[in-house]
């Protein structure tokens, strides 16, 4: 069972599991209105995946589904993904992340079939770090999103320790792909660069461009989740590339890929600054390398190139058919 299967990580994970021969069931809050562009982009159809409606905030519904499916593995990936938006919607962000996680954990405990449970945690729960964050780093979040992810992480660990659940958390740093939604700044940067190169007259409005982040490739990160659930002893791992880059490095790579200078097209917008921000955030994946045999296969230049290539291909596809950009959800 993959919660949030229509998101970028859910789609890439579903692809990997299907290749390995799994029957995959994915959940979405409302199947009828779910955006399945990412699944189709990876060549997955309804014949490959059973997608069911599931409100993760409703405990009774969650228990019924777990009891019906009795899955061997659960990958809990459904979550709000915008740190910036969490400042605008702290109640909704916290309620969904915390309640969805504890509802799934408690359902697994009650049904009691030995299900392996994966929780997608985030290094946002560590806040500002002077050194690369590892599994022992102190939890000091600086956003409602980080606080909620910290609570879900601690819940997962508590259920493992108190009830013996086979529960793991992957403490993910930023991961990117062409399936990132447009409300996330990294996808916004790539899409805007490609659209400007395609002849559109527009500016890219950004907040704080002085931050440094550790960006990886989504397919690498879900591979780490997969490796974790193959372990006999449940444990938590930081999943990251171990390298940090400036936000302006990301901009430079995206705009240079289409022969533009980002300085000519970016405007700093004070309204986009967060009440609190993290200047530097990078992860230390040493434990994952040593114990899971996992390493990031793509670094930032490769990740940005893949995103740009996908957007340019999408634009060419649309122009050839004279239709609006919808295949990857580039235009709502």
C-alpha positions in Angstrom: 0.0 0.0 0.0 1.4 3.4 -1.0 -0.4 6.4 0.4 -0.1 9.5 -1.7 0.6 7.4 -4.8 -0.2 10.3 -7.2 2.7 12.4 -5.8 6.1 12.2 -7.3 7.6 9.8 -4.7 4.5 7.6 -4.8 4.7 7.3 -8.6 8.4 6.4 -8.8 8.0 3.9 -5.9 5.0 2.3 -7.6 7.1 1.9 -10.8 9.9 0.2 -8.9 7.6 -2.2 -7.0 5.7 -3.2 -10.1 9.0 -4.0 -11.8 9.8 -6.2 -8.8 6.5 -8.1 -9.2 4.5 -6.6 -6.4 0.8 -6.0 -6.5 0.5 -2.3 -5.7 -2.5 -0.6 -4.1 -2.3 3.2 -4.0 -4.5 5.6 -2.0 -5.7 9.1 -2.8 -8.1 11.2 -0.8 -10.5 11.1 -3.7 -9.8 8.8 -6.7 -12.4 10.6 -8.9 -10.5 13.9 -8.8 -7.0 12.6 -8.3 -4.3 14.0 -10.6 -2.7 10.9 -12.2 -0.4 12.8 -14.6 2.7 11.5 -12.8 1.6 7.8 -13.0 0.9 8.2 -16.7 4.2 10.0 -17.3 6.0 6.9 -16.0 3.8 4.7 -18.2 1.6 3.3 -15.4 -2.1 2.6 -15.9 -5.0 1.5 -13.8 -4.2 -2.0 -15.0 -0.9 -1.8 -13.1 -2.2 -0.2 -9.9 -5.4 -0.4 -7.8 -6.1 3.2 -6.7 -8.5 3.5 -3.8 -10.1 6.5 -2.1 -8.8 6.9 1.5 -9.3 9.7 4.0 -6.2 9.2 6.2 -7.7 11.5 8.9 -10.6 9.0 9.5 -9.3 6.3 11.8 -12.2 3.8 11.3 -11.8 4.0 7.5 -8.0 3.4 7.7 -8.5 0.4 10.0 -11.1 -1.1 7.6 -8.8 -0.7 4.6 -5.7 -2.2 6.4 -7.8 -5.1 7.6 -9.2 -5.7 4.1 -5.8 -5.5 2.3 -3.5 -6.9 5.0 -0.6 -5.5 3.1 2.9 -6.9 3.5 4.3 -3.3 3.3 3.0 0.2 3.8 4.8 3.2 2.4 3.3 6.3 4.0 4.2 9.1 1.5 1.0 11.2 1.6 1.8 14.6 3.1 1.7 18.3 2.4 4.9 19.1 0.6 5.3 22.8 0.9 7.2 24.2 3.9 6.2 27.8 2.9 2.5 26.9 2.7 2.7 25.4 6.2 3.3 28.9 7.6 0.0 29.9 6.0 -1.9 26.8 7.0 -0.3 25.5 10.2 -3.4 23.8 11.6 -4.2 21.9 8.5 -0.6 20.9 7.9 0.0 19.7 11.4 -3.3 17.9 11.7 -2.9 15.9 8.5 0.7 14.9 8.9 0.3 13.9 12.6 -3.1 12.2 12.4 -2.5 10.3 9.1 0.7 8.8 10.6 -0.8 7.7 13.9 -3.9 6.4 12.3 -1.9 4.1 10.0 0.4 3.0 12.9 -2.5 2.2 15.2 -4.3 0.4 12.4 -1.2 -1.8 11.8 -1.0 -2.5 15.5 -4.6 -3.6 15.8 -4.8 -5.7 12.6 -1.4 -7.2 13.7 -0.2 -9.0 10.5 3.5 -8.2 10.7 3.1 -5.4 8.1 6.3 -3.4 7.5 5.7 0.3 7.8 7.7 3.1 6.2 7.2 6.7 7.2 8.6 9.5 5.0 10.2 11.9 7.5 12.1 15.0 6.7 15.4 16.7 7.7 13.2 19.8 8.1 12.7 18.5 11.7 16.3 19.2 12.4 16.1 22.9 11.6 19.4 24.8 11.2 22.5 22.6 11.4 26.1 23.7 11.4 27.1 20.2 10.2 25.4 17.7 7.9 22.5 16.1 9.8 22.6 12.5 10.7 20.4 10.1 12.7 21.6 11.6 16.0 21.0 15.3 15.2 18.9 17.2 17.7 15.4 17.9 16.6 14.8 21.7 16.5 12.3 22.5 13.7 11.8 26.0 12.4 8.5 25.6 10.5 5.0 24.1 11.2 5.9 21.5 8.6 9.1 20.6 10.4 7.2 20.4 13.7 4.6 18.1 12.3 7.2 15.8 10.6 9.0 15.6 13.9 5.9 14.5 15.7 5.2 11.9 13.0 8.8 10.6 13.2 8.6 10.3 17.1 5.2 8.5 16.8 6.7 6.0 14.4 9.7 5.4 16.7 7.4 5.1 19.7 5.2 2.5 18.0 8.3 0.5 17.1 9.7 0.6 20.6 6.5 0.2 22.6 4.6 -2.3 20.4 7.3 -4.0 18.4 6.1 -2.8 15.0 8.4 -3.2 12.0 8.3 0.6 11.6 11.0 2.6 9.8 11.5 6.3 9.0 13.4 7.6 6.0 14.6 11.1 7.0 14.6 12.7 3.6 16.4 15.8 2.4 14.9 17.6 -0.7 14.3 15.4 -3.7 13.2 16.5 -7.1 11.9 15.2 -10.4 9.8 16.3 -13.4 6.8 15.3 -11.4 7.2 18.0 -8.8 4.1 20.2 -8.6 4.3 23.8 -9.7 3.7 25.2 -6.3 7.1 23.9 -5.2 9.8 26.5 -5.9 12.2 24.1 -7.6 9.7 23.1 -10.3 8.6 26.7 -10.6 12.1 27.7 -11.4 12.6 25.1 -14.1 9.2 25.6 -15.7 9.6 29.4 -15.8 13.0 29.1 -17.4 11.7 26.9 -20.1 8.6 29.0 -20.7 10.7 32.2 -21.0 13.0 30.4 -23.5 9.9 29.4 -25.4 9.0 33.0 -25.9 6.7 33.8 -23.0 7.2 37.2 -21.3 7.3 36.6 -17.6 9.4 37.0 -14.4 10.2 34.6 -11.7 9.4 35.9 -8.3 11.3 34.4 -5.4 11.9 35.0 -1.7 15.2 34.2 0.1 17.8 33.1 -2.5 20.7 32.9 -0.1 19.7 29.5 1.4 21.8 26.3 0.8 20.1 22.9 0.4 20.9 19.3 -0.4 18.9 18.3 -3.5 18.6 14.7 -4.8 16.7 12.6 -7.3 13.3 11.2 -6.3 13.8 7.7 -7.8 17.0 7.4 -5.7 15.1 8.3 -2.5 12.3 5.8 -3.0 14.9 3.2 -3.7 16.3 3.9 -0.2 12.8 3.4 1.3 12.6 0.1 -0.5 15.9 -1.0 0.8 14.9 0.0 4.3 11.9 -2.3 4.4 14.0 -5.2 3.3 15.9 -5.0 6.6 15.1 -7.4 9.5 15.7 -4.8 12.2 13.7 -1.6 11.9 15.7 1.6 12.1 15.7 5.2 10.8 18.1 6.5 8.2 19.0 10.0 6.8 18.6 9.9 3.0 20.5 12.7 1.2 23.3 13.3 -1.3 25.6 14.8 1.4 26.3 17.9 -0.8 24.8 21.3 -0.4 24.2 23.9 -3.1 23.0 27.5 -3.1 19.5 28.2 -4.4 21.2 30.5 -7.0 23.2 27.4 -8.2 19.9 25.7 -8.9 18.7 28.8 -10.8 21.9 29.1 -12.7 21.8 25.4 -13.9 18.1 25.7 -14.9 18.5 29.0 -16.9 21.8 28.1 -18.4 20.3 24.9 -19.7 18.1 27.1 -22.0 20.8 29.6 -22.7 19.5 32.3 -20.3 20.9 34.3 -17.4 18.6 34.0 -14.4 19.6 37.5 -13.2 17.7 39.0 -16.1 14.5 37.2 -15.2 14.3 36.8 -11.4 12.7 39.4 -9.0 13.1 39.2 -5.3 9.7 39.4 -3.6 9.6 40.3 0.1 6.2 38.8 0.5 7.6 35.3 -0.3 10.0 35.4 2.6 9.2 32.9 5.4 8.7 34.0 9.0 11.6 31.6 9.9 14.0 30.0 7.4 16.9 27.6 7.4 20.1 29.0 6.0 21.9 25.7 5.5 20.4 22.2 5.4 22.4 19.2 4.3 22.2 15.5 5.2 24.8 12.9 6.1 23.9 9.6 4.4 26.8 7.6 5.8 24.6 5.1 7.7 22.5 4.4 4.7 25.6 3.8 2.6 27.2 1.5 5.1 24.1 -0.5 6.1 21.8 -0.3 3.1 24.4 -0.1 0.3 22.6 3.1 -0.8 24.1 6.1 -2.5 22.6 8.9 -4.5 23.1 8.2 -8.2 22.3 11.7 -9.4 23.7 15.0 -8.2 22.1 18.4 -8.7 23.3 19.1 -12.2 21.9 15.8 -13.4 18.6 16.4 -11.5 18.1 19.9 -13.0 19.0 18.6 -16.5 16.4 15.9 -16.2 13.7 18.3 -15.1 14.5 20.8 -17.9 14.6 18.1 -20.6 11.2 16.9 -19.5 9.7 20.4 -19.6 11.2 21.1 -23.0 9.9 17.8 -24.3 6.5 18.6 -22.9 6.5 22.0 -24.6 7.5 20.6 -27.9 4.7 17.9 -27.6 2.1 20.6 -26.9 3.2 22.9 -29.7 3.0 20.0 -32.2 -0.6 19.4 -31.2 -1.5 23.1 -30.6 -3.0 22.3 -27.2 -2.5 23.6 -23.6 0.2 22.1 -21.4 -1.6 19.5 -19.3 0.2 16.2 -19.7 2.6 17.0 -16.8 0.3 19.4 -15.1 2.4 22.4 -16.2 -0.7 24.6 -16.6 -3.6 24.1 -14.2 
